Amino acid sequence: MSSNIISATVAADSAQFQVFPNEILIKIMVYLLARPDGSAMGDVDHKHFPLLFIMGMFKKMRYISRTFNDLAIMAFYEANKFKFIIPHLATSSSGQVRMNDHVNVRSALLPPMAVRGYLRHISIDLVLQDHFKTSDPSKPNNSSLSIERFFANPSQLFAYSPCARQLRDLTQSMFGLEVLNLNITTWFVRPDRKAAIAVFKAAKFEVKAGKVNVVIKDHIERATQEWHSELVQAITGQ
């Protein structure tokens, strides 16, 4: 008899029953936690995630043990499609979009860095700008942001634009992405579009995934502009 066959007399608490590879457990969990493509809820977003976290199979798996909790979270991120939005972006004229101190739109909130590597399918909003505001250096006692400047180099771009930083970091912490949908809104005010795009080219973005889809539009006209194709090439290499 082959030594690989478990004897009928082996006790259930034998060592042969104690080792079950985590990889297999995760695959089983992925199958159980995956939501159907036709789900009325759509992709998981910041509204639906809290509900899914405390309900159904996902909650039950996490309550089994600390190990199962960790594995279930990994499987949940791997199994589902996620959507990371910038709130109120569709109605930016209302002034509700969150800005930083230099009047650049804040980026969408992402999961903790520790779990981003488990994401496989995401859609994300980005607002790419070619300008920022700063205080007037000739008025040291005036802290108001009264001077509008154009990004002159990648260092300025990454220093003042949260969305540019997020675009740069996307594939540095998400190596396993199978599908990446970029929903880009451009807010460019510089008359010389080529000079503005040159800064993005110099930034040497390396946005990569199994498949990268880009939808790009202008923040005012809500339409694609002729120069958008050159910007897409600068950030994706397509």
C-alpha positions in Angstrom: 0.0 0.0 0.0 1.3 3.4 -0.9 2.5 5.5 2.0 0.5 8.5 0.7 -2.8 6.7 1.5 -4.3 7.7 4.9 -5.0 4.7 7.0 -8.6 4.2 8.2 -7.2 3.9 11.7 -5.6 7.4 11.8 -7.2 9.5 14.5 -8.9 12.7 13.5 -6.5 14.8 15.5 -3.5 13.3 13.7 -0.9 15.5 12.3 -2.1 14.5 8.8 -5.2 16.6 9.5 -3.5 19.6 10.9 -1.9 21.1 7.8 -4.1 22.6 5.2 -2.3 25.1 2.9 -3.4 28.7 3.2 -3.4 29.0 -0.6 -6.1 26.4 -0.8 -8.1 28.0 1.9 -7.9 31.3 0.1 -9.1 29.8 -3.1 -12.1 28.3 -1.4 -12.8 31.7 0.3 -12.5 33.5 -3.0 -15.1 31.2 -4.5 -17.5 31.8 -1.5 -17.0 35.5 -1.2 -17.1 36.6 -4.9 -20.1 38.6 -5.7 -21.8 38.0 -9.1 -21.1 40.4 -11.9 -24.8 41.2 -12.3 -25.2 42.2 -8.6 -27.6 45.1 -8.2 -25.1 46.6 -5.7 -22.4 46.8 -8.5 -18.8 47.2 -7.6 -17.8 47.4 -3.9 -17.4 51.1 -2.9 -17.1 53.1 0.3 -20.8 52.8 1.0 -21.2 49.1 0.5 -18.0 47.9 2.1 -19.1 48.5 5.7 -22.3 46.5 5.1 -20.4 43.6 3.5 -17.9 43.7 6.3 -20.5 43.0 9.1 -22.9 40.7 7.2 -23.1 37.3 5.6 -20.4 34.8 4.8 -17.6 37.4 5.1 -18.4 38.1 8.7 -18.8 34.4 9.6 -15.4 33.6 8.2 -13.7 36.4 10.1 -15.1 35.2 13.4 -13.7 31.7 13.2 -10.2 32.7 14.3 -7.6 35.3 13.9 -6.0 33.3 11.1 -9.3 32.9 9.3 -9.9 36.6 9.7 -6.7 37.5 7.9 -7.2 34.9 5.2 -10.9 36.0 4.6 -9.8 39.7 4.2 -7.2 38.7 1.7 -9.8 36.6 -0.2 -12.4 39.3 -0.1 -10.2 41.8 -1.8 -9.0 39.3 -4.3 -12.5 38.1 -5.2 -14.3 41.3 -5.8 -14.3 44.4 -8.0 -13.8 47.7 -6.2 -14.6 51.2 -7.0 -12.8 54.1 -5.4 -14.5 57.4 -6.1 -13.9 61.1 -5.4 -17.2 62.3 -3.7 -19.1 65.1 -5.5 -16.7 65.0 -8.5 -19.7 65.0 -10.9 -20.9 68.3 -9.4 -17.5 70.0 -8.8 -19.1 73.4 -9.5 -20.8 73.1 -6.2 -17.5 73.4 -4.4 -18.0 70.2 -2.4 -15.0 68.4 -3.8 -12.3 68.1 -1.2 -9.2 70.2 -1.9 -5.8 70.4 -0.2 -4.1 73.6 0.9 -2.9 74.2 -2.6 -6.3 73.9 -4.3 -5.6 70.5 -5.7 -8.3 67.8 -5.5 -7.7 65.2 -2.8 -7.4 61.6 -4.0 -9.9 58.8 -3.5 -9.5 56.9 -0.3 -7.9 53.5 -0.8 -7.7 50.4 1.6 -4.7 50.1 4.0 -1.4 49.6 2.3 -1.1 46.1 3.9 -4.0 44.7 1.8 -3.6 46.6 -1.5 -1.5 43.9 -2.9 -4.5 41.6 -2.8 -6.7 43.8 -5.1 -7.3 42.3 -8.5 -9.9 44.5 -10.2 -10.4 48.2 -9.4 -11.9 51.4 -10.8 -10.5 54.7 -9.5 -11.3 58.4 -9.9 -8.4 60.8 -10.5 -8.3 64.5 -11.1 -5.1 65.6 -12.8 -4.2 69.2 -12.7 -1.4 71.3 -14.2 -1.4 74.1 -11.6 -1.4 74.8 -7.9 -1.8 77.9 -5.7 0.6 79.3 -3.3 1.1 82.5 -1.2 2.7 85.6 -2.5 6.4 85.6 -1.5 6.4 89.4 -1.7 3.9 89.5 1.1 5.4 87.3 3.9 2.7 88.2 6.4 -0.1 87.2 4.0 -0.9 83.5 4.2 -3.7 83.5 1.6 -3.1 81.4 -1.6 -3.3 84.2 -4.1 -0.7 83.1 -6.7 -1.5 80.5 -9.3 1.5 78.6 -10.6 2.0 75.9 -13.2 3.8 72.7 -12.3 7.3 73.1 -13.6 8.7 69.6 -12.8 7.7 66.2 -11.4 8.9 67.3 -7.9 6.3 70.0 -7.8 3.7 67.8 -9.3 4.1 65.1 -6.6 4.5 67.7 -3.8 1.2 69.4 -4.4 -1.1 67.0 -6.3 -2.6 64.1 -4.3 -4.0 62.4 -7.4 -0.6 62.5 -9.2 0.9 60.8 -6.1 -1.8 58.2 -6.1 -1.3 57.5 -9.8 2.4 57.1 -9.2 1.8 54.8 -6.3 -0.8 52.6 -7.9 1.4 49.8 -9.1 4.0 50.2 -6.4 1.6 48.6 -3.9 -0.7 46.7 -6.2 1.5 44.2 -8.1 -1.3 41.7 -8.8 -3.8 44.0 -10.5 -5.6 42.2 -13.3 -7.9 45.1 -14.4 -7.3 48.8 -13.7 -10.0 51.3 -14.8 -8.8 54.9 -14.6 -11.5 57.5 -14.6 -9.6 60.6 -15.2 -10.8 64.2 -15.1 -8.4 66.9 -16.3 -8.3 70.3 -14.8 -5.7 72.1 -17.0 -5.5 75.9 -17.2 -2.1 76.4 -18.8 -2.5 77.6 -22.4 0.5 75.6 -23.5 -0.9 72.1 -23.2 2.3 70.5 -24.5 4.3 72.1 -21.8 1.8 70.9 -19.2 1.9 67.3 -20.6 5.7 67.4 -20.7 5.7 67.6 -16.9 3.7 64.3 -16.7 6.0 62.7 -19.2 9.0 63.7 -17.1 7.3 62.1 -14.1 7.8 58.7 -15.7 4.6 57.1 -14.5 4.6 53.3 -14.7 0.9 52.5 -14.5 0.6 48.8 -15.3 -1.9 46.0 -14.9 -3.1 43.0 -16.8 -5.5 45.3 -18.5 -5.6 49.1 -18.2 -8.7 51.0 -19.3 -8.8 54.8 -19.4 -11.8 57.1 -19.5 -10.7 60.7 -19.7 -12.7 64.0 -19.8 -12.3 67.7 -19.2 -13.7 69.0 -15.9 -15.7 71.8 -17.6 -16.9 70.4 -20.9 -17.2 66.8 -19.6 -15.8 65.6 -23.0 -12.6 64.2 -24.3 -10.1 66.7 -25.8 -7.7 66.2 -28.7 -4.7 66.5 -26.4 -6.0 63.9 -24.0 -4.5 61.0 -26.0 -1.0 62.4 -25.5 -1.6 62.7 -21.7 -2.9 59.1 -21.6 0.4 58.0 -23.3 2.4 59.9 -20.8 0.8 58.1 -17.8 0.3 54.6 -19.2 2.8 54.2 -22.0 0.0 53.1 -24.3 
